Amino acid sequence: MGLKLYNSLTRRTEEFKPVNKDRVGIYVCGPTVYGHAHLGHAKSYVSFDILVRYMRYLGYNVTYVQNITDVGHLTDDADQGEDKIAKAAAKVHKHPMELAELYTRSFFEDMDKLNCVRPDISPRASGHIVEQIELVKTLIAKGFAYEANGSVYFDVSKFAEYGKLSGRNVEDMIAGARVEVSQEKKNPADFALWKKAEANHIMQWPSPWGQGFPGWHLECSVMSTKYLGQPFDIHGGGLENQFPHHECEIAQAEAATGKQFVNYWLHNNMVTVD
């Protein structure tokens, strides 16, 4: 039995053809664990649960990867603001990792109640810092990234296909920027791969550029390809993650390797009311 999927990358419904016969790799962006799951999480993970179950019903050997973001996701969903987990932890006087553990357990308990199958692999961003640093080093060496005052940014002007998933061009992105542009960036649309940590920032690690923490987008590029290879079959997530998160994932992974990152991009729509 054939399977057709709407591919957000090509904007077409396509027949599904796996990279490896009878084996399918699926990566779905998991939660940032700074609070309990909500209806939007349920919408997304039930949607992809159906996909995983149906593909297994068709006879595919599916490896389902769904990450846990426990560092690096800033409050403006881009490069500015506070770490969402660190901010929430400070309010209740807990260590960020303690809060991450609490809400990670809560998330899985909620998904169990919805009868969602557990992912085969649930990698944590904080457990893959070494691999993330290595990817940043590769991007710098290949001329796609630059260091500025202890932070490292991806230079979107060097990646000609930036915007191919979302359909945006760099000029529109600059004109529609929601936050004040950092003076460290060469281009306003450049995004952070590694952020310098201030002395009081709890979530930080040593790197060639000083103490810091990874960018939110970097984490998923690293964790998905580590466990599924490149290219892999399906990357899923909520429509709100198409830009900037998924767009930046593509740029990082493809600039580093020169190979396609993902063959099929699937996005669930938002929860709507009335």
N, C-alpha and C positions, 0 to 999 in steps of 0.2 A: 504494500500500500504506500502510495506516495504522500509526501507532506509538503505543503506550500506555506511559506511564511512571508509576511510583509517586512521587507528589509528597509529600515530607516535610512541606510546609507545610500541605496540606489533609488529609494522611493518607488519601489516596484514590488509586486507579489511574485516570489520566485520559488521554483522547486528546490527543496533542500537537498544539498549534496555534501556529505561530511568530508572533512579533510582526510580522515582515515576510515576505511570501509567498516561499518558496523560499530564504530566507536564515535562518541560525540562528547565534546568538551563545552560546558556551559558555565559562564561566569556572570553572576548577578551582583550588582553593587549592594552590599549589606548596610545595616544601620550604623549611624554614628551614635554611640551608646552614652548619651548624656541625659536621657530621660526614658520613660516607658514608651513602648510602641503605641502607635495611634492608628486610626482607621486608614490613613494613607499607606502605612506599612503593610497592613492587612491586604489592601487592594493589590499592591505590587507583588507580594510574596505568594498570595493565592494564585495570581495570574501565572507566575513562573512555575509554581508547583504543578499546575495543570499541564504546562508544557513538558516538564520533566517526566511526569507520570505517563503522558501520552507517548513520548518518545521511547520510553522503556516498554510500553505496551506494543509499540511497533517492532520491538526487538533490538533496539540500539543499546549498547553498553554505554551508559551515560556517566560521566564524571561531573558532578554538580559542585561548583565552588561558589561560596558566598562569603564575602569577607566581613570582618568586624573592624570598623574604623574607631580606633581608640586614641588617636593623636592626629594633629595636623589640620583638622577641619575647622576653619576659622569662622567667626560669627557672620561675616559678610558673604560667605560661600565663595570667596575669591582669595585675595592675598592680604587683606587688612582685617583688623579686629583681633579679638581674643580667641584662644582655643576653646571650642564649645564645651569640651569636657572639663577643662581646667576652670572655666568660668562657673560652670554648674557646681563643681566640687568645692570651690571657694565659698559659695553661698551656704553650704551645709558643713563646712569645716572638715572635709574629708580629703584624703589623697585622691588625685584624679584616677589612679589605677583601681582604687577601692570602689569608686563610683562606676567605673567602666565594668568591673566585675559584677556589681549589683545589677546594672541594667542589661548586661549581656545575658545573665541568667534569666532575668525577667522577659527579655525578648524571646528566648527559646521556649520558655514556658508558654507564652502567648501563642507562638507559632504552633506548638504542640496541640494547644486547645483548638486551633483552627484546622488541625489534622494535616498540616503541611509536612512533607517529608523533610527530614533534616539534611542539610548539605553533606556531601561526602567529605569536603574539606572546608573548614571555617578559619582561614588564616587571619591573623591580627596584624594591623599595620605596624604596631610597636615591635613585633617579632621579626620584622623584615627590614630593619634599618640598614644592615650591611648591604643587602642587595640594592636598596634604594640609593645609597651613596655610590655604589658601583655604576648604576645607570646614569647618575648625574655626571660622574667622571667621564663616562663614554660620550655623553652629549657635549660636554665642554671640549673634549679632544676632537670631536668631529665638527666643531664650529657652530653648533646649534644652541649653545648656552653660554652664559657669561656670569662671572662672579662680581658682586658689587657690595662692598661693606659687610662681608660675612654672609650674605644671601646669594643665591644663584637663581637666575631667571632663564626661561626658555625664550629665545629670540624668534618670534613668529614670522618675522620678515625673511628668515632663512628657510622656512618650510612652506613651499609654494601651495600645498594642498590644505593649509589651515583654513577651516570653515567648510570643508566638504560634507561633513555630517549634518551640521545645523543649517547650511545654506547661507551663512552670513559671510560678509567680506570684512576685512580688517578695518576699513574706513568706517563702516557702519558700527562696528564694535566700539571704536574710539568715540564716535559721536554719541553713542548710547551708554557710555560708561556710567556706572551707578555710584562709583566711589572715587574719592580723590586719588589721583595717580601718584604713585611713589616716584620721587625724584631719582631713585636708583635705577629705574627702568630706562632702557634705550627707546622703547616704543610703549605707549600706554597699554597696548593689548598684550604685552609680554606677561607671562605668568610665572609664579614662583615654583621652583623645583625644591629648593631648600631655603628655610628661613632662619636668619640669625635669631638666637634666643637671648633675651635680656637676662641679667644675672638672677633675677627672682622668678624666672620661668621654670616651673618644676619639670615639665616634659621637655628634656633636651638631651642631646647625645653629641659626642665628639665627632668631628668630621675634618676633612682637609681644609675647610673654610672657617673652622672654629665651631664653638658650641652652637647647636641649632636643632631643628626638627624638620621632618619632610613636609613637602607640599601635599595637599589632599589628593591632587590628581596623580601625582607620582606613585602613590601607594598602590592604586588599582592596576596601573600598567605593570608594575613589578610582580604583584601577587598573582595576577591572571596568567601571565606568561611563564612564571616559575612552575606552575602546576599544570598548565594546559599546552605550553609551547606557543610558537608563533609561526604562521597564523593559527588561531583556533576557531572553532565553529560559530558559537553564539555568545554575544555579550548582551545582557539585559539590564534594564533599570527603568526607573520612572522617567516620564517625559521631561520633567524639570531638570534632569541630569544631562540631557542631551547637550546643552551648552551652559556653562563652560566645561563641565567635568569630563564628559565623554569625548568632546572635541579635543581637549588637551591630552587625554589618554592616547588618542590616535597619534597626535603629533609626536609625543615623546617616544612611543614604541616604534613607530615607523622611521623616525629620524635616526634612532639608535641602530636599527638593524637593516634598514633599506627594504624590509619586507612588509607585506600587508599585515596589519595587526589582527583584525577580526573579519570573518567573511559575512556574518549576518548580525545586524544590530536590531534588537527588538525593544520597543518602549511601550510600557503600559501608560494609559492616560491617567489624568488626575482624578481624584474623587470629586464628583460634582454634586451640588445640592440644589434642589428645586429647578 
